[in-house]
Amino acid sequence: MIERMLADHARLRACADCLEALLVSADVPDPESLAAARWALGSTMMQHLALEERHLYAALRDDPRAHVRRIAEAFQDDLVTSFGPYADHAKSWTPERVSGEWDTYRTQTLDLLQTMRARMTREETELYPLVERNGIDTRHSGLPGRNWTREAFAIKERIGGR
């Protein structure tokens, strides 16, 4: 399952790169292209977070070792504090607002992409190796704590994704 999560990270980075390519211009890009790039990132992220929660965090929460549970809890708490601003950002930036406040949108989005990339790097260098070193089985699915589908569609509705 770690391989799948790493593959998801590669897809997320590719989506972030596509969105970032649109953000480098001082001019507002084609609204359809921007919406498609935003939705590609958002939907890929939601799918990944749902997978991570059901397989990775469920297994870590159930681990009998206190140090594993503490590390998992810290990562999960960090996810909540970093995902909230992303979701709020995605929902508050409608196509109309993006075109009217392009420079602000660009700056905020680039910051969020940097935060997302840093988070993935931390997972890859700290969390995933912990799972592998400790032989934690992430193949089985646990119960989700959040409705990622609802989050995804709330974001899609606001950004105009297809």
C-alpha positions as CSV (number, residue, x, y, z in Angstrom):
1,M,0.0,0.0,0.0
2,I,2.9,2.4,0.6
3,E,3.8,2.0,-3.1
4,R,0.3,3.1,-4.0
5,M,0.6,6.1,-1.7
6,L,3.9,7.0,-3.2
7,A,2.4,6.8,-6.7
8,D,-0.4,9.1,-5.5
9,H,2.2,11.6,-4.3
10,A,3.8,11.5,-7.8
11,R,0.3,12.2,-9.3
12,L,-0.3,15.0,-6.8
13,R,3.1,16.6,-7.7
14,A,2.2,16.4,-11.4
15,C,-1.2,18.1,-10.7
16,A,0.6,20.7,-8.6
17,D,3.1,21.3,-11.4
18,C,0.2,21.8,-14.0
19,L,-1.5,24.3,-11.7
20,E,1.7,26.1,-11.0
21,A,2.4,26.4,-14.7
22,L,-0.9,28.4,-15.0
23,L,0.0,30.5,-11.9
24,V,3.3,31.9,-13.3
25,S,1.6,34.3,-15.7
26,A,0.7,37.8,-14.6
27,D,-2.5,37.3,-16.7
28,V,-5.4,35.2,-15.7
29,P,-5.4,32.0,-17.7
30,D,-8.3,30.5,-19.6
31,P,-10.9,29.8,-16.9
32,E,-11.7,26.3,-18.2
33,S,-8.0,25.3,-18.0
34,L,-7.6,26.8,-14.6
35,A,-10.7,25.0,-13.3
36,A,-9.6,21.7,-14.8
37,A,-6.1,22.0,-13.1
38,R,-7.7,23.0,-9.8
39,W,-10.1,20.1,-9.9
40,A,-7.4,17.6,-11.0
41,L,-5.4,18.6,-7.9
42,G,-8.4,18.6,-5.6
43,S,-9.9,15.3,-6.7
44,T,-6.5,13.6,-6.7
45,M,-5.9,14.9,-3.2
46,M,-9.3,13.8,-1.9
47,Q,-8.8,10.3,-3.2
48,H,-5.3,10.1,-1.7
49,L,-6.4,11.4,1.7
50,A,-9.3,8.9,1.8
51,L,-6.9,6.0,1.0
52,E,-4.4,7.2,3.5
53,E,-7.0,7.6,6.2
54,R,-8.6,4.2,5.6
55,H,-5.3,2.2,5.2
56,L,-2.4,4.1,6.8
57,Y,-3.9,6.0,9.7
58,A,-6.4,3.3,10.6
59,A,-3.5,0.8,10.9
60,L,-1.3,3.2,12.9
61,R,-4.1,4.1,15.3
62,D,-4.6,0.4,16.0
63,D,-0.9,-0.3,16.5
64,P,-0.1,-1.6,20.0
65,R,3.1,0.4,20.3
66,A,2.6,3.8,21.9
67,H,5.4,5.5,20.0
68,V,3.8,4.5,16.7
69,R,0.4,5.8,17.8
70,R,2.0,9.1,19.0
71,I,3.8,9.7,15.7
72,A,0.6,8.9,13.7
73,E,-1.5,11.2,15.9
74,A,1.0,14.0,15.3
75,F,0.9,13.5,11.5
76,Q,-2.8,13.2,11.5
77,D,-3.2,16.4,13.6
78,D,-0.9,18.2,11.2
79,L,-3.0,16.9,8.3
80,V,-6.1,18.4,9.8
81,T,-4.4,21.8,10.3
82,S,-3.0,21.8,6.8
83,F,-6.0,20.4,4.9
84,G,-8.5,22.9,6.5
85,P,-6.8,25.9,4.9
86,Y,-6.6,24.1,1.5
87,A,-10.3,23.3,1.6
88,D,-11.3,26.8,2.7
89,H,-9.0,28.3,0.0
90,A,-10.4,26.0,-2.7
91,K,-14.0,26.8,-1.7
92,S,-13.6,30.5,-1.3
93,W,-11.9,31.1,-4.6
94,T,-14.7,31.0,-7.2
95,P,-13.8,31.6,-10.8
96,E,-15.1,35.2,-10.5
97,R,-13.1,35.9,-7.5
98,V,-10.0,34.4,-9.0
99,S,-10.2,36.7,-12.1
100,G,-10.9,39.7,-9.9
101,E,-8.0,39.1,-7.4
102,W,-5.6,37.1,-9.6
103,D,-2.4,38.2,-7.8
104,T,-3.7,37.4,-4.4
105,Y,-5.0,34.0,-5.6
106,R,-1.7,33.2,-7.2
107,T,0.3,34.0,-4.1
108,Q,-2.0,32.0,-1.8
109,T,-2.1,29.1,-4.1
110,L,1.6,28.9,-4.6
111,D,2.0,28.9,-0.8
112,L,-0.4,26.1,-0.4
113,L,1.3,24.1,-3.1
114,Q,4.6,24.5,-1.3
115,T,3.0,23.4,2.0
116,M,1.5,20.3,0.2
117,R,4.9,19.4,-1.3
118,A,6.6,19.7,2.1
119,R,3.9,17.5,3.7
120,M,4.4,14.8,1.1
121,T,8.2,14.9,1.5
122,R,7.8,14.6,5.3
123,E,5.5,11.6,4.9
124,E,7.9,9.9,2.5
125,T,11.0,10.5,4.7
126,E,9.4,10.0,8.2
127,L,6.0,8.3,8.2
128,Y,6.2,5.8,5.4
129,P,9.6,4.5,6.6
130,L,8.2,4.1,10.1
131,V,5.4,1.9,8.6
132,E,7.9,-0.2,6.7
133,R,10.5,-0.5,9.6
134,N,7.8,-1.6,12.0
135,G,6.1,-4.1,9.6
136,I,2.7,-2.3,9.9
137,D,0.1,-3.9,7.5
138,T,-1.7,-1.2,5.6
139,R,-3.4,-3.5,3.1
140,H,-6.6,-3.6,5.1
141,S,-9.2,-0.9,5.2
142,G,-10.3,0.8,8.4
143,L,-13.2,3.1,9.1
144,P,-12.9,6.7,7.7
145,G,-13.2,9.6,10.1
146,R,-14.0,12.1,7.5
147,N,-16.3,12.2,4.4
148,W,-13.7,13.0,1.8
149,T,-16.3,12.7,-1.0
150,R,-18.4,15.4,0.5
151,E,-15.4,17.6,0.7
152,A,-14.4,16.9,-2.9
153,F,-17.8,17.8,-4.3
154,A,-18.0,21.0,-2.2
155,I,-14.7,22.0,-3.7
156,K,-15.7,21.0,-7.2
157,E,-19.0,23.0,-7.0
158,R,-17.1,26.2,-6.0
159,I,-14.2,26.0,-8.5
160,G,-16.3,24.9,-11.5
161,G,-14.4,21.6,-12.0
162,R,-15.6,19.2,-14.7
